[in-house]
């Protein structure tokens, strides 16, 4: 590195940890700092976090990366933020402190009420939002907290109540302007984003119990979000991009053209099919769970994805290791799975928090079936990974219906993308090539930086930024169509049984 090396500082706020790094004009990711975050499960369906801890650990990681950049001769020219979507915080603007535990995106307590409220609104939600109400709502949760928490009600009366997703929470504390804003990708994931206007669907927000005036202003994902406070993070930088983590992962893996499919594996797995500037159709009967979302918004132009969500994949493997003790780590699962030729008839459904495709059923639970006295440890390990691969293909199939577009390739990233048996299973069960760029585990960091840096501070456009990824590792289907369909049909039968049992 030389003193002239310019880079974008990027924050990736995940559910179980926060990372910070810099990304240079060659696409190199350096100075990575990671801080683990705690997640609480206080009741069935409830998933919460401490927003103060998230902020504290984020600042600590950022300051460490800034210090390392200075020592390495890196000139930081801007910042980008990407974060877990839907996780929501309520806080007091005067004190800057959270007024309740943050609602994590996996929380399912409000799903039944949301479905009940959305029933009469179905047609209007489709017309205005281009999607159904969704699996969760930060606005419905915030209204509930407002009704039951005296401190929140008092802040509202004083006009200091703030309600936002993690991007809004961070921007309110990291910038000198203390802007109360969010980005289009985060707003669209939160279930009240009017695609025609790029603003809130005020009537639906009111139905959920808040007013649109109480919510943060929506801005383009690529744009100006303020200037970082040097007293807080150690450097003054313009914040040039704020984007949801899955969308950032897609950009960071090079999925920017129509027909490309992004599959990013984290706590959950997200399958997003790029549909260009055309909004995908919402097909609740043919393809439940394929949700039209903003891919990113820049200069007022919106790109779209159809997205399928598998809520617990990485989390399911962590559960297998930590709670059940079957393996030491997800990495060991992949190592052991490589010893098996087949799963020996064992199936794994990674549904610790319900399923979204091929049906939205929050009551479906995880299951391991097909075990016999002849089942081997490698077969069980392979079955765990194949269960995730099957769920990914369920999302892929739903997206194809919503977009009316045949997918051309799967580009994958995230922590589990390091598992070659998993990626081979995805190729076999989808019939598509699966491609993984080097550094796929930092795709979200890189994608957020690509979006910020392509404003001209590092690259002139997004295509030039993505070109720095180079050639990917490729996994091609190794089974024929007959075997593929037989395995998929067996999976569908098993899944249908679990869905019926959950009703």
VENNOR-V966839 format. One record per residue. N is the residue number from 1. RES is the residue in three letters. OMEGA is omega in degrees with one decimal (none if undefined). BURIAL is + if it has 24 or more other C-alpha atoms within 12 Angstrom, else -. D_FIRST is the distance of its C-alpha to the first C-alpha in whole Angstrom. Layout:
BEGIN
N;RES;OMEGA;BURIAL;D_FIRST  N;RES;OMEGA;BURIAL;D_FIRST
END
This chain:
BEGIN
1;UNK;175.7;-;0  2;UNK;-179.8;-;4  3;UNK;-177.1;-;7  4;UNK;-177.8;-;8  5;UNK;-179.0;+;6  6;UNK;-177.3;+;10  7;UNK;173.6;+;11  8;UNK;175.1;+;15  9;UNK;-176.2;+;16  10;UNK;174.4;+;18  11;UNK;174.1;+;21  12;UNK;-175.9;+;23  13;UNK;179.7;+;27  14;UNK;-180.0;+;29  15;UNK;-175.2;+;32  16;UNK;178.9;+;32  17;UNK;176.9;+;28  18;UNK;179.4;+;25  19;UNK;173.3;+;22  20;UNK;179.8;+;19  21;UNK;169.7;+;15  22;UNK;178.2;+;13  23;UNK;-177.3;+;12  24;UNK;-179.4;+;10  25;UNK;175.7;+;12  26;UNK;-179.1;+;12  27;UNK;-179.8;+;13  28;UNK;177.8;+;11  29;UNK;-177.7;+;12  30;UNK;176.5;+;11  31;UNK;-175.4;+;12  32;UNK;173.4;+;16  33;UNK;-178.5;+;19  34;UNK;174.8;+;22  35;UNK;-179.1;+;26  36;UNK;177.9;-;29  37;UNK;178.5;+;32  38;UNK;176.8;-;35  39;UNK;-177.5;+;38  40;UNK;177.4;-;41  41;UNK;-171.5;-;44  42;UNK;-179.0;-;47  43;UNK;177.4;-;50  44;UNK;-180.0;-;50  45;UNK;-176.9;+;48  46;UNK;177.5;+;46  47;UNK;-173.7;+;43  48;UNK;174.9;+;41  49;UNK;177.0;+;38  50;UNK;-178.0;+;38  51;UNK;178.1;+;36  52;UNK;176.6;+;35  53;UNK;178.8;+;33  54;UNK;-179.6;+;31  55;UNK;-177.6;+;30  56;UNK;-178.3;+;30  57;UNK;177.4;+;28  58;UNK;179.3;+;26  59;UNK;-179.8;+;25  60;UNK;179.6;+;24  61;UNK;-179.1;+;21  62;UNK;-179.0;+;20  63;UNK;178.8;+;20  64;UNK;179.1;+;18  65;UNK;177.6;+;15  66;UNK;178.6;+;15  67;UNK;179.1;+;15  68;UNK;178.6;+;12  69;UNK;178.3;+;10  70;UNK;-179.1;+;11  71;UNK;-176.9;-;11  72;UNK;179.8;-;7  73;UNK;178.9;-;7  74;UNK;175.9;+;7  75;UNK;179.1;+;10  76;UNK;-173.7;+;13  77;UNK;179.5;+;16  78;UNK;179.2;+;18  79;UNK;173.6;+;20  80;UNK;178.6;+;21  81;UNK;169.8;+;24  82;UNK;-172.9;+;26  83;UNK;174.9;+;29  84;UNK;-178.9;+;32  85;UNK;175.7;+;34  86;UNK;175.7;+;38  87;UNK;-168.3;+;37  88;UNK;-178.0;+;39  89;UNK;166.6;+;39  90;UNK;-178.0;+;42  91;UNK;179.3;+;41  92;UNK;-176.9;+;43  93;UNK;179.7;+;41  94;UNK;-177.3;-;43  95;UNK;-175.6;-;41  96;UNK;-175.7;+;38  97;UNK;176.7;+;40  98;UNK;-178.2;+;41  99;UNK;179.4;+;44  100;UNK;173.4;+;44  101;UNK;178.6;+;42  102;UNK;176.8;+;40  103;UNK;-179.0;+;41  104;UNK;-174.7;+;39  105;UNK;-179.4;+;39  106;UNK;-177.1;+;41  107;UNK;-176.2;+;44  108;UNK;-176.5;+;47  109;UNK;-174.1;+;50  110;UNK;-177.6;+;50  111;UNK;179.7;+;50  112;UNK;179.2;-;54  113;UNK;179.3;-;54  114;UNK;177.6;+;52  115;UNK;-179.0;+;54  116;UNK;178.7;-;57  117;UNK;-173.4;+;56  118;UNK;-176.0;+;54  119;UNK;-179.1;-;57  120;UNK;-176.3;-;59  121;UNK;-168.4;+;56  122;UNK;-175.6;-;55  123;UNK;-178.6;-;56  124;UNK;177.3;-;54  125;UNK;178.3;+;51  126;UNK;-177.9;+;51  127;UNK;-173.3;-;52  128;UNK;-176.3;+;49  129;UNK;-173.5;+;47  130;UNK;-175.5;+;47  131;UNK;175.0;+;47  132;UNK;-177.8;+;49  133;UNK;179.8;+;48  134;UNK;-174.7;+;46  135;UNK;-179.3;+;46  136;UNK;-179.1;+;45  137;UNK;175.0;+;45  138;UNK;-178.6;+;43  139;UNK;177.2;+;46  140;UNK;177.0;+;49  141;UNK;-178.3;+;47  142;UNK;177.5;+;47  143;UNK;178.2;+;50  144;UNK;176.9;+;52  145;UNK;179.6;+;50  146;UNK;-177.7;+;51  147;UNK;-172.7;-;55  148;UNK;-177.6;-;54  149;UNK;-175.5;-;52  150;UNK;-179.5;-;54  151;UNK;178.5;-;50  152;UNK;178.7;+;49  153;UNK;179.5;+;52  154;UNK;177.9;-;52  155;UNK;178.2;+;49  156;UNK;179.3;+;50  157;UNK;-179.4;-;53  158;UNK;-178.6;-;51  159;UNK;-178.4;-;49  160;UNK;179.6;+;46  161;UNK;175.4;+;45  162;UNK;179.6;+;42  163;UNK;-178.9;+;42  164;UNK;172.9;+;39  165;UNK;-170.9;+;36  166;UNK;177.6;+;33  167;UNK;179.7;+;31  168;UNK;178.0;+;34  169;UNK;-179.5;+;34  170;UNK;-178.4;+;30  171;UNK;-179.6;+;30  172;UNK;-176.1;+;33  173;UNK;-176.4;+;31  174;UNK;-174.8;+;28  175;UNK;176.1;+;29  176;UNK;-177.8;+;30  177;UNK;-177.2;-;33  178;UNK;-178.8;-;34  179;UNK;175.3;+;34  180;UNK;-171.6;+;37  181;UNK;172.7;+;35  182;UNK;179.2;+;34  183;UNK;-175.1;+;33  184;UNK;-179.0;+;35  185;UNK;179.6;+;34  186;UNK;177.9;+;35  187;UNK;-177.9;+;38  188;UNK;178.4;+;39  189;UNK;-175.5;+;39  190;UNK;167.3;+;41  191;UNK;175.9;+;44  192;UNK;-176.6;+;45  193;UNK;179.7;+;43  194;UNK;-173.1;+;45  195;UNK;-177.6;+;43  196;UNK;-175.4;-;46  197;UNK;-176.0;-;45  198;UNK;179.4;+;41  199;UNK;-180.0;+;43  200;UNK;168.9;+;45  201;UNK;-168.2;+;48  202;UNK;-178.0;+;50  203;UNK;179.4;-;53  204;UNK;175.5;+;52  205;UNK;178.6;+;50  206;UNK;177.2;-;53  207;UNK;179.5;+;54  208;UNK;173.4;+;52  209;UNK;177.6;+;53  210;UNK;171.4;+;50  211;UNK;-179.6;+;50  212;UNK;-179.5;+;47  213;UNK;179.6;-;47  214;UNK;-173.5;+;46  215;UNK;-178.7;+;43  216;UNK;176.9;+;40  217;UNK;180.0;+;39  218;UNK;178.0;+;38  219;UNK;173.1;+;35  220;UNK;177.5;+;33  221;UNK;175.8;+;30  222;UNK;-175.2;+;28  223;UNK;-177.3;+;28  224;UNK;-178.1;+;28  225;UNK;179.6;+;29  226;UNK;-177.2;+;28  227;UNK;-179.1;+;26  228;UNK;179.1;+;25  229;UNK;-177.5;+;26  230;UNK;178.5;-;24  231;UNK;-178.1;-;27  232;UNK;-173.5;+;26  233;UNK;175.7;+;23  234;UNK;-179.7;+;21  235;UNK;177.0;+;20  236;UNK;-176.5;+;22  237;UNK;171.6;+;21  238;UNK;174.8;+;23  239;UNK;-168.6;+;24  240;UNK;178.6;+;24  241;UNK;172.8;+;25  242;UNK;-171.8;+;27  243;UNK;176.8;+;28  244;UNK;-170.9;+;30  245;UNK;-179.0;+;28  246;UNK;176.3;+;30  247;UNK;177.0;+;30  248;UNK;178.0;+;26  249;UNK;179.0;+;26  250;UNK;179.1;+;28  251;UNK;-178.2;+;25  252;UNK;176.3;+;22  253;UNK;176.2;+;24  254;UNK;180.0;+;25  255;UNK;-176.9;+;29  256;UNK;-178.3;+;29  257;UNK;179.2;+;32  258;UNK;179.5;+;36  259;UNK;175.3;+;37  260;UNK;-179.9;+;34  261;UNK;174.4;+;34  262;UNK;172.5;+;32  263;UNK;-178.7;+;32  264;UNK;-176.2;+;30  265;UNK;174.4;+;31  266;UNK;172.5;+;31  267;UNK;169.3;+;34  268;UNK;176.3;+;36  269;UNK;-174.8;+;35  270;UNK;-176.4;+;35  271;UNK;-173.9;+;36  272;UNK;178.8;+;35  273;UNK;-178.4;+;37  274;UNK;179.7;+;35  275;UNK;177.5;+;38  276;UNK;-178.1;+;37  277;UNK;179.4;+;39  278;UNK;179.3;+;42  279;UNK;177.9;+;43  280;UNK;175.9;+;44  281;UNK;170.9;+;47  282;UNK;-175.8;+;48  283;UNK;-172.2;+;50  284;UNK;-179.5;+;52  285;UNK;-175.7;-;54  286;UNK;-173.8;-;53  287;UNK;177.1;+;49  288;UNK;179.2;+;49  289;UNK;175.0;+;46  290;UNK;-170.4;+;44  291;UNK;173.0;+;43  292;UNK;-179.5;+;42  293;UNK;171.9;+;39  294;UNK;175.0;+;36  295;UNK;167.8;+;33  296;UNK;179.3;+;32  297;UNK;-178.4;+;33  298;UNK;180.0;+;31  299;UNK;176.8;-;33  300;UNK;179.0;-;36  301;UNK;-176.1;-;36  302;UNK;168.2;+;36  303;UNK;-173.7;+;35  304;UNK;167.6;+;37  305;UNK;157.9;+;37  306;UNK;-172.5;+;40  307;UNK;170.0;+;39  308;UNK;-174.6;+;40  309;UNK;168.9;+;40  310;UNK;-167.0;+;40  311;UNK;-175.6;+;40  312;UNK;174.2;+;39  313;UNK;172.7;+;38  314;UNK;178.5;+;35  315;UNK;179.7;+;37  316;UNK;178.5;+;40  317;UNK;174.8;+;38  318;UNK;177.4;+;37  319;UNK;177.6;+;41  320;UNK;-177.8;+;42  321;UNK;-171.7;-;40  322;UNK;-176.2;-;40  323;UNK;-176.0;-;44  324;UNK;178.6;-;45  325;UNK;-178.4;-;44  326;UNK;178.9;-;44  327;UNK;-178.3;+;40  328;UNK;-175.3;-;38  329;UNK;173.4;+;35  330;UNK;177.5;+;34  331;UNK;179.1;+;32  332;UNK;177.0;+;35  333;UNK;179.9;+;37  334;UNK;179.8;+;35  335;UNK;179.9;+;35  336;UNK;-179.3;+;39  337;UNK;-179.6;+;40  338;UNK;179.2;+;38  339;UNK;-175.9;-;42  340;UNK;173.8;-;44  341;UNK;178.2;-;45  342;UNK;177.7;+;47  343;UNK;175.5;+;47  344;UNK;178.5;+;51  345;UNK;178.3;+;52  346;UNK;177.0;+;50  347;UNK;177.8;+;49  348;UNK;175.4;+;46  349;UNK;-175.6;+;46  350;UNK;-171.3;+;43  351;UNK;178.8;+;45  352;UNK;178.5;+;45  353;UNK;179.6;+;45  354;UNK;178.5;+;47  355;UNK;177.6;+;46  356;UNK;176.5;+;45  357;UNK;5.2;+;46  358;UNK;174.4;+;49  359;UNK;177.3;+;50  360;UNK;-176.5;+;49  361;UNK;-177.1;+;51  362;UNK;-177.1;+;50  363;UNK;175.6;+;52  364;UNK;-178.6;+;51  365;UNK;179.4;+;50  366;UNK;-178.6;+;48  367;UNK;169.2;+;50  368;UNK;-177.2;+;50  369;UNK;176.9;+;53  370;UNK;178.8;-;54  371;UNK;174.7;-;54  372;UNK;178.0;-;56  373;UNK;-179.4;-;57  374;UNK;-178.6;-;56  375;UNK;179.2;-;52  376;UNK;177.6;-;49  377;UNK;176.3;+;46  378;UNK;178.5;+;44  379;UNK;177.1;+;46  380;UNK;179.8;+;46  381;UNK;179.4;+;42  382;UNK;179.1;+;42  383;UNK;177.9;+;44  384;UNK;-179.5;+;42  385;UNK;179.1;+;39  386;UNK;176.6;+;42  387;UNK;175.9;+;43  388;UNK;180.0;+;40  389;UNK;177.2;+;40  390;UNK;-179.9;+;43  391;UNK;176.5;+;43  392;UNK;-179.6;+;40  393;UNK;173.3;+;42  394;UNK;177.9;+;44  395;UNK;178.6;+;42  396;UNK;179.8;+;41  397;UNK;178.8;+;45  398;UNK;179.5;+;45  399;UNK;-179.6;+;43  400;UNK;177.0;+;44  401;UNK;-176.8;+;47  402;UNK;-177.8;+;46  403;UNK;-173.5;+;44  404;UNK;-172.6;+;46  405;UNK;175.6;+;44  406;UNK;178.6;+;43  407;UNK;-177.2;+;40  408;UNK;-179.6;+;38  409;UNK;173.2;+;35  410;UNK;174.7;+;33  411;UNK;-169.8;+;30  412;UNK;179.7;+;29  413;UNK;-176.0;+;27  414;UNK;-173.9;+;27  415;UNK;-177.3;+;27  416;UNK;177.9;+;30  417;UNK;174.6;+;29  418;UNK;-177.8;+;28  419;UNK;179.5;+;31  420;UNK;175.8;+;32  421;UNK;177.8;+;36  422;UNK;-178.0;+;36  423;UNK;176.0;+;34  424;UNK;176.9;+;37  425;UNK;177.4;+;39  426;UNK;178.4;+;38  427;UNK;-178.3;+;38  428;UNK;-172.8;+;42  429;UNK;177.9;+;43  430;UNK;-175.0;+;42  431;UNK;-177.8;+;42  432;UNK;172.4;+;39  433;UNK;176.6;+;36  434;UNK;-175.1;+;33  435;UNK;-179.0;+;29  436;UNK;177.2;+;26  437;UNK;175.0;+;23  438;UNK;-179.2;+;20  439;UNK;-178.9;+;19  440;UNK;-178.9;+;22  441;UNK;177.4;+;23  442;UNK;-176.3;+;20  443;UNK;-178.4;+;22  444;UNK;175.8;+;23  445;UNK;-177.0;+;20  446;UNK;-178.4;+;18  447;UNK;177.2;+;22  448;UNK;179.0;+;22  449;UNK;176.0;+;19  450;UNK;-177.6;+;20  451;UNK;178.6;+;23  452;UNK;-175.5;+;21  453;UNK;-178.9;+;18  454;UNK;170.5;+;21  455;UNK;178.7;+;23  456;UNK;-178.4;+;21  457;UNK;174.6;+;18  458;UNK;-179.0;+;16  459;UNK;180.0;+;19  460;UNK;179.0;-;22  461;UNK;-175.9;-;24  462;UNK;179.9;+;24  463;UNK;178.9;-;24  464;UNK;178.0;+;21  465;UNK;-177.7;+;19  466;UNK;-179.6;+;21  467;UNK;179.2;+;21  468;UNK;-177.1;+;17  469;UNK;-178.7;+;19  470;UNK;-176.6;-;20  471;UNK;-178.8;-;23  472;UNK;166.9;-;25  473;UNK;-173.3;+;27  474;UNK;174.4;-;30  475;UNK;-177.1;+;34  476;UNK;178.4;+;37  477;UNK;-178.2;+;40  478;UNK;176.6;-;42  479;UNK;-179.0;-;46  480;UNK;-174.9;-;48  481;UNK;-179.9;-;49  482;UNK;178.6;-;52  483;UNK;-179.7;-;51  484;UNK;-178.2;+;48  485;UNK;178.2;-;51  486;UNK;179.9;-;53  487;UNK;177.8;+;50  488;UNK;180.0;+;49  489;UNK;177.0;-;53  490;UNK;177.5;-;53  491;UNK;-178.7;+;50  492;UNK;178.4;+;52  493;UNK;179.5;-;55  494;UNK;-178.7;+;54  495;UNK;178.0;+;52  496;UNK;178.1;-;55  497;UNK;179.8;-;57  498;UNK;178.0;+;55  499;UNK;-179.7;+;55  500;UNK;-179.9;-;58  501;UNK;-177.3;-;59  502;UNK;-177.0;-;56  503;UNK;none;-;59
END
